[in-house]
Amino acid sequence: MGIQGADKAVRGGRDMWGAAGRAAAGAAVVLCATGLLGGLAPAAYASAGAGADGPGGGRTASRPGGAADGGQAAAADRRLEEVHRKIEDLYRKAEQATDAYNGAKEQVEVQQKEIVKLARTIDGTQRKLAALKRQAGALASAQYRGGGIPAEARLMLDGDPEGFLDNATLARKGQHAAKSVIGQLTRLKADLQDYADAATDRWERLDANREKKEKAQRDIEKKIGEAKKLESRLAAKEKARLKKLEDAQALAEQQKWLDSGALAEISNKASAAGKKALAFATAQIGKDYVWGAVGPDTFDCSGLTLRAWQAGGTTIPRTSQEQWRQLPRVEVKDMRPGDLIIYFSDASHVGMYLGDGAIVHAPRPGRQVTIAGAGSMPILGVVRPDK
């Protein structure tokens, strides 16, 4: 794209997003200049692949021992690439477990609310049952005071015809009341049993989801711990080289995506709600990734998109997998800024499309919210939180 193209993209970004989007547009300058958004990626990739410690970079065969040094550098790169694959695999598995953790956590919260609601319903039903029992007791006491003689028999023994008719009316009302009380008692007892069974079921589900949540948490901590242990074994120089390798791979993937013509039909016009979501997301750039976090100081990938779209006035599912399952899908060619790009075959990562081939996302533990190439990871699909 080149620097002039970058400036043009920034001006377009400012026109599109206004003051709220200037941070994202400003970041686009860096991305364009480094080739992340296209144009310079092959050069950047070649440069990254030929650094001072890389094959052919600074150590050539023309120097004494150059061939041996070049072979050692190549071996070192292969070792770093293997370390990189292991680290990425561990963090990917941690991200999968994070999604499972978030899902289980959400279910625990839902079930806790359902249990509280059921408990209130049971309490109210028990109060009604107690009142009906008192009413039934009053009817029984009235019959006892009448000497235990049925109301119908007392009516037949009444010598006053008018009194007989009046008492007959009262007797019918009494019979209806007694039947009503008995019927309500029966129904309330059945309802109570149903509520008790439902509460037991909710408790069992709650316990199961708590167990899933705790297991997922242990898995996450284990994977992140293993990845950090691998990284900690690297010397500072190797860590810097590893970062260059990661960037070079991301650039190469982004360039392949751009070369496919993916941007040819994509619009750079966000909806009104999308602009608000973008403004929120870009304002979080530089904040740490923490699994299970939804802000305000740290985020995981779906925590960032959740809060961004809440700022845009739309509530979306908590996890990237649920965002993929529940939100309306759009073709990549039809996506616009603010849409969510879901990554990997298991929908374990999500980023928000900024426009001009870039996303803002929370990458993984040990990284910060940042801007990256939209095609730097395998795209599963695109979803749109608003219409």
C-alpha positions as CSV (number, residue, x, y, z in Angstrom):
1,M,0.0,0.0,0.0
2,G,2.9,2.4,0.8
3,I,3.0,5.4,3.0
4,Q,0.9,7.6,0.7
5,G,-1.7,4.8,0.7
6,A,-1.4,4.6,4.5
7,D,-2.1,8.3,4.8
8,K,-5.1,8.0,2.5
9,A,-6.4,5.0,4.6
10,V,-6.0,7.1,7.7
11,R,-7.9,10.0,6.2
12,G,-10.6,7.6,5.1
13,G,-10.7,6.1,8.6
14,R,-11.1,9.5,10.1
15,D,-13.9,10.3,7.8
16,M,-15.5,7.0,8.6
17,W,-15.1,6.8,12.3
18,G,-14.8,10.5,13.4
19,A,-13.0,11.5,16.5
20,A,-13.8,8.3,18.3
21,G,-11.9,6.3,15.7
22,R,-8.8,8.3,15.4
23,A,-6.8,5.9,17.6
24,A,-7.7,3.0,15.3
25,A,-6.9,5.1,12.2
26,G,-3.6,6.3,13.7
27,A,-2.7,2.6,14.3
28,A,-3.5,1.9,10.6
29,V,-0.5,4.1,9.7
30,V,1.8,1.8,11.5
31,L,0.1,-1.3,10.1
32,C,0.3,0.0,6.5
33,A,3.9,1.1,6.9
34,T,4.9,-2.3,8.2
35,G,3.0,-4.1,5.5
36,L,0.4,-5.6,7.9
37,L,-2.4,-4.3,5.7
38,G,-0.7,-5.3,2.5
39,G,1.8,-4.1,-0.1
40,L,5.0,-4.3,2.0
41,A,4.4,-7.7,3.6
42,P,6.8,-9.7,1.3
43,A,9.6,-7.2,2.0
44,A,8.9,-7.2,5.7
45,Y,8.7,-11.0,5.7
46,A,12.0,-11.3,3.9
47,S,13.6,-8.8,6.3
48,A,12.3,-10.7,9.3
49,G,13.5,-13.9,7.8
50,A,17.0,-12.5,7.2
51,G,17.7,-10.7,10.5
52,A,21.0,-10.5,12.2
53,D,20.6,-13.9,13.7
54,G,18.6,-15.4,10.9
55,P,19.7,-17.5,7.9
56,G,21.9,-15.3,5.7
57,G,21.4,-12.3,8.0
58,G,24.7,-10.8,9.3
59,R,26.4,-14.2,9.1
60,T,27.5,-15.1,5.6
61,A,29.8,-17.7,4.1
62,S,32.2,-14.9,3.2
63,R,33.2,-14.6,6.9
64,P,35.4,-17.1,8.6
65,G,33.2,-19.9,9.8
66,G,30.3,-18.4,8.0
67,A,28.9,-21.7,6.7
68,A,29.1,-23.2,10.2
69,D,27.5,-20.1,11.8
70,G,24.8,-20.1,9.1
71,G,24.0,-23.7,9.9
72,Q,23.9,-23.0,13.6
73,A,21.6,-20.1,12.9
74,A,19.3,-22.2,10.8
75,A,19.2,-24.9,13.5
76,A,18.5,-22.2,16.1
77,D,15.6,-20.9,14.0
78,R,14.2,-24.5,13.6
79,R,14.4,-24.9,17.4
80,L,12.6,-21.6,17.9
81,E,9.9,-22.5,15.4
82,E,9.3,-25.7,17.3
83,V,9.1,-23.8,20.6
84,H,6.8,-21.4,18.9
85,R,4.5,-24.2,17.7
86,K,4.4,-25.7,21.2
87,I,3.7,-22.4,22.9
88,E,1.0,-21.5,20.4
89,D,-0.6,-25.0,20.8
90,L,-0.6,-24.6,24.6
91,Y,-2.2,-21.1,24.4
92,R,-4.7,-22.4,21.9
93,K,-5.7,-25.2,24.2
94,A,-5.9,-22.7,27.1
95,E,-8.2,-20.6,25.0
96,Q,-10.4,-23.6,24.3
97,A,-10.5,-24.3,28.0
98,T,-11.3,-20.6,28.6
99,D,-14.3,-20.8,26.4
100,A,-15.4,-23.9,28.4
101,Y,-14.8,-22.1,31.6
102,N,-16.8,-19.0,30.5
103,G,-19.7,-21.3,29.4
104,A,-19.7,-23.2,32.6
105,K,-19.5,-20.0,34.6
106,E,-22.4,-18.6,32.7
107,Q,-24.5,-21.7,33.4
108,V,-23.6,-21.6,37.1
109,E,-24.9,-18.0,37.3
110,V,-28.1,-18.9,35.4
111,Q,-28.8,-21.9,37.6
112,Q,-28.1,-20.0,40.8
113,K,-30.8,-17.5,39.8
114,E,-33.2,-20.3,38.9
115,I,-32.7,-21.9,42.3
116,V,-33.3,-18.5,44.1
117,K,-36.5,-18.1,42.0
118,L,-37.6,-21.6,42.8
119,A,-36.9,-21.1,46.5
120,R,-39.1,-18.0,46.5
121,T,-41.9,-19.9,44.7
122,I,-41.7,-22.8,47.1
123,D,-41.9,-20.4,50.1
124,G,-44.9,-18.7,48.6
125,T,-46.6,-22.0,47.9
126,Q,-45.9,-23.2,51.5
127,R,-47.6,-20.1,52.8
128,K,-50.7,-20.7,50.7
129,L,-50.7,-24.3,51.8
130,A,-50.6,-23.3,55.5
131,A,-53.5,-20.9,55.0
132,L,-55.6,-23.6,53.3
133,K,-54.8,-26.0,56.1
134,R,-56.1,-23.4,58.6
135,Q,-59.2,-23.0,56.5
136,A,-59.7,-26.7,56.4
137,G,-59.2,-26.9,60.2
138,A,-61.9,-24.2,60.7
139,L,-64.4,-26.2,58.6
140,A,-63.6,-29.4,60.6
141,S,-64.1,-27.4,63.8
142,A,-67.5,-26.1,62.6
143,Q,-68.6,-29.7,61.9
144,Y,-67.4,-30.8,65.3
145,R,-69.4,-28.0,67.0
146,G,-72.5,-29.3,65.2
147,G,-72.2,-32.6,67.0
148,G,-70.6,-34.4,64.0
149,I,-74.1,-34.5,62.3
150,P,-73.8,-33.9,58.6
151,A,-75.3,-30.5,57.5
152,E,-77.8,-32.4,55.3
153,A,-79.2,-34.3,58.3
154,R,-79.5,-31.2,60.4
155,L,-81.5,-29.6,57.5
156,M,-84.0,-32.5,57.4
157,L,-84.6,-32.1,61.2
158,D,-85.3,-28.4,60.9
159,G,-89.0,-27.7,61.6
160,D,-89.0,-24.2,60.0
161,P,-89.5,-24.4,56.2
162,E,-87.9,-21.0,55.6
163,G,-85.1,-21.8,57.9
164,F,-84.7,-25.1,56.0
165,L,-84.3,-23.2,52.7
166,D,-81.8,-20.7,54.2
167,N,-79.8,-23.5,55.7
168,A,-79.8,-25.5,52.5
169,T,-78.3,-22.5,50.7
170,L,-75.6,-22.2,53.4
171,A,-74.9,-25.9,53.3
172,R,-74.4,-25.9,49.5
173,K,-71.9,-23.0,49.9
174,G,-70.2,-24.8,52.7
175,Q,-69.9,-28.0,50.5
176,H,-68.4,-26.0,47.6
177,A,-66.0,-24.2,50.0
178,A,-64.8,-27.5,51.4
179,K,-64.4,-29.1,48.0
180,S,-62.5,-26.0,46.8
181,V,-60.2,-26.2,49.8
182,I,-59.5,-29.9,49.4
183,G,-58.8,-29.4,45.6
184,Q,-56.4,-26.5,46.2
185,L,-54.6,-28.5,48.9
186,T,-54.2,-31.4,46.5
187,R,-52.9,-29.1,43.7
188,L,-50.5,-27.1,46.0
189,K,-49.0,-30.3,47.4
190,A,-48.4,-31.6,43.8
191,D,-46.9,-28.2,42.8
192,L,-44.6,-28.3,45.9
193,Q,-43.4,-31.7,44.9
194,D,-42.7,-30.5,41.3
195,Y,-40.9,-27.4,42.6
196,A,-38.8,-29.6,45.0
197,D,-37.9,-31.9,42.1
198,A,-37.0,-29.0,39.9
199,A,-34.8,-27.5,42.6
200,T,-33.0,-30.8,43.1
201,D,-32.4,-31.0,39.3
202,R,-31.0,-27.4,39.3
203,W,-28.7,-28.2,42.2
204,E,-27.4,-31.3,40.4
205,R,-26.8,-29.3,37.3
206,L,-25.2,-26.5,39.3
207,D,-22.8,-29.0,40.9
208,A,-21.9,-30.5,37.6
209,N,-21.2,-27.1,36.0
210,R,-19.2,-26.0,39.0
211,E,-17.1,-29.1,38.5
212,K,-16.7,-28.3,34.8
213,K,-15.7,-24.7,35.6
214,E,-13.1,-25.8,38.2
215,K,-11.7,-28.4,35.8
216,A,-11.5,-25.9,32.9
217,Q,-9.8,-23.5,35.3
218,R,-7.2,-26.1,36.2
219,D,-6.6,-26.9,32.5
220,I,-6.2,-23.2,31.7
221,E,-3.7,-22.7,34.6
222,K,-1.8,-25.8,33.6
223,K,-1.5,-24.9,29.9
224,I,-0.6,-21.2,30.6
225,G,1.9,-22.4,33.1
226,E,3.5,-24.8,30.7
227,A,3.7,-22.1,27.9
228,K,5.2,-19.5,30.3
229,K,7.7,-22.1,31.4
230,L,8.8,-22.7,27.8
231,E,9.1,-19.0,27.2
232,S,11.0,-18.4,30.4
233,R,13.7,-20.9,29.2
234,L,14.5,-18.6,26.3
235,A,17.2,-16.0,26.6
236,A,16.3,-12.4,25.9
237,K,17.8,-12.6,22.4
238,E,15.9,-15.7,21.6
239,K,12.6,-14.1,22.8
240,A,13.2,-11.2,20.5
241,R,13.9,-13.6,17.6
242,L,10.8,-15.6,18.5
243,K,8.7,-12.5,18.3
244,K,10.2,-11.7,14.9
245,L,9.3,-15.2,13.7
246,E,5.7,-14.8,15.0
247,D,5.4,-11.5,13.3
248,A,6.8,-12.8,10.0
249,Q,4.4,-15.7,10.0
250,A,1.4,-13.4,10.7
251,L,2.5,-11.1,7.9
252,A,2.8,-14.0,5.5
253,E,-0.7,-15.2,6.3
254,Q,-2.1,-11.7,6.1
255,Q,-0.5,-11.3,2.7
256,K,-1.9,-14.5,1.4
257,W,-5.3,-13.4,2.5
258,L,-4.9,-10.0,0.8
259,D,-3.6,-11.6,-2.4
260,S,-6.8,-13.7,-2.5
261,G,-8.7,-10.5,-3.3
262,A,-10.6,-10.7,0.0
263,L,-10.7,-6.9,0.4
264,A,-12.0,-6.2,-3.1
265,E,-15.7,-6.0,-2.1
266,I,-15.5,-5.3,1.6
267,S,-17.1,-2.1,2.8
268,N,-15.4,0.3,5.2
269,K,-18.6,1.9,6.4
270,A,-19.6,1.0,9.9
271,S,-23.2,1.2,11.3
272,A,-23.9,3.8,14.0
273,A,-23.7,1.1,16.7
274,G,-20.6,-0.4,15.1
275,K,-18.8,3.0,15.4
276,K,-19.5,3.0,19.2
277,A,-18.3,-0.6,19.5
278,L,-15.1,0.2,17.5
279,A,-14.4,3.3,19.6
280,F,-14.6,1.2,22.8
281,A,-12.5,-1.6,21.5
282,T,-9.7,0.6,20.1
283,A,-9.6,2.5,23.4
284,Q,-8.6,-0.7,25.2
285,I,-5.4,-1.1,23.0
286,G,-2.5,-1.9,25.3
287,K,-4.5,-3.5,28.1
288,D,-3.4,-7.0,29.1
289,Y,-5.1,-10.3,28.1
290,V,-6.3,-12.2,31.1
291,W,-8.4,-15.4,30.7
292,G,-12.0,-15.0,31.8
293,A,-11.7,-11.2,32.0
294,V,-14.3,-8.7,30.7
295,G,-12.7,-5.4,31.7
296,P,-12.4,-2.8,32.6
297,D,-8.6,-3.2,33.0
298,T,-8.0,-6.7,31.4
299,F,-9.9,-8.7,28.7
300,D,-9.9,-12.1,27.0
301,C,-10.8,-12.1,23.3
302,S,-14.6,-12.5,23.7
303,G,-14.7,-10.3,26.8
304,L,-13.4,-7.5,24.7
305,T,-16.0,-8.0,22.0
306,L,-18.8,-8.4,24.6
307,R,-18.0,-5.1,26.3
308,A,-17.4,-3.3,23.0
309,W,-20.8,-4.2,21.7
310,Q,-22.4,-3.4,25.0
311,A,-21.0,0.1,24.5
312,G,-22.6,0.0,21.1
313,G,-26.0,-0.8,22.8
314,T,-26.2,-4.5,21.9
315,T,-25.9,-7.5,24.3
316,I,-24.1,-10.5,22.6
317,P,-23.2,-13.9,24.0
318,R,-20.2,-14.2,26.3
319,T,-18.0,-16.6,24.5
320,S,-16.6,-16.7,21.0
321,Q,-18.2,-20.1,20.4
322,E,-21.6,-18.8,21.4
323,Q,-21.1,-15.7,19.4
324,W,-20.5,-17.9,16.4
325,R,-23.5,-20.1,17.1
326,Q,-26.0,-17.4,18.0
327,L,-25.2,-14.3,16.0
328,P,-26.3,-13.8,12.4
329,R,-23.6,-14.8,9.9
330,V,-22.4,-12.7,6.9
331,E,-20.0,-13.5,4.1
332,V,-16.5,-12.2,4.4
333,K,-17.0,-10.1,1.3
334,D,-20.0,-8.5,2.9
335,M,-18.4,-7.7,6.3
336,R,-18.1,-4.2,7.6
337,P,-16.3,-2.5,10.5
338,G,-17.7,-3.6,13.8
339,D,-18.4,-7.2,12.6
340,L,-16.8,-10.0,14.5
341,I,-14.4,-12.4,12.8
342,I,-14.4,-15.9,14.3
343,Y,-11.1,-17.8,14.1
344,F,-10.1,-21.5,14.0
345,S,-12.3,-24.5,13.3
346,D,-13.4,-24.6,17.0
347,A,-14.4,-20.9,17.1
348,S,-12.0,-20.4,20.0
349,H,-10.9,-16.9,19.1
350,V,-12.6,-13.7,18.0
351,G,-11.6,-10.2,16.8
352,M,-13.5,-7.1,15.7
353,Y,-13.0,-5.9,12.1
354,L,-11.7,-2.4,11.9
355,G,-11.7,-1.9,8.2
356,D,-8.8,-1.9,5.7
357,G,-8.0,-5.5,6.4
358,A,-7.3,-5.1,10.1
359,I,-8.8,-6.3,13.4
360,V,-8.6,-5.2,17.0
361,H,-8.4,-8.2,19.4
362,A,-7.0,-9.6,22.7
363,P,-4.6,-12.2,21.4
364,R,-3.5,-14.5,24.3
365,P,-2.0,-14.6,27.7
366,G,1.2,-12.6,27.8
367,R,0.0,-10.2,25.1
368,Q,-2.0,-7.0,25.1
369,V,-5.1,-5.8,23.2
370,T,-3.7,-4.8,19.8
371,I,-4.4,-4.4,16.1
372,A,-3.5,-7.2,13.7
373,G,-4.2,-8.4,10.2
374,A,-7.6,-9.8,9.7
375,G,-6.2,-12.7,7.7
376,S,-3.3,-13.5,10.0
377,M,-5.2,-16.4,11.5
378,P,-7.5,-19.0,9.9
379,I,-10.9,-17.4,9.5
380,L,-13.9,-19.6,10.4
381,G,-16.5,-17.0,9.5
382,V,-18.0,-13.6,10.3
383,V,-20.9,-12.6,12.5
384,R,-22.8,-9.4,12.8
385,P,-24.1,-8.2,16.2
386,D,-26.4,-5.5,14.8
387,K,-28.6,-5.5,11.7
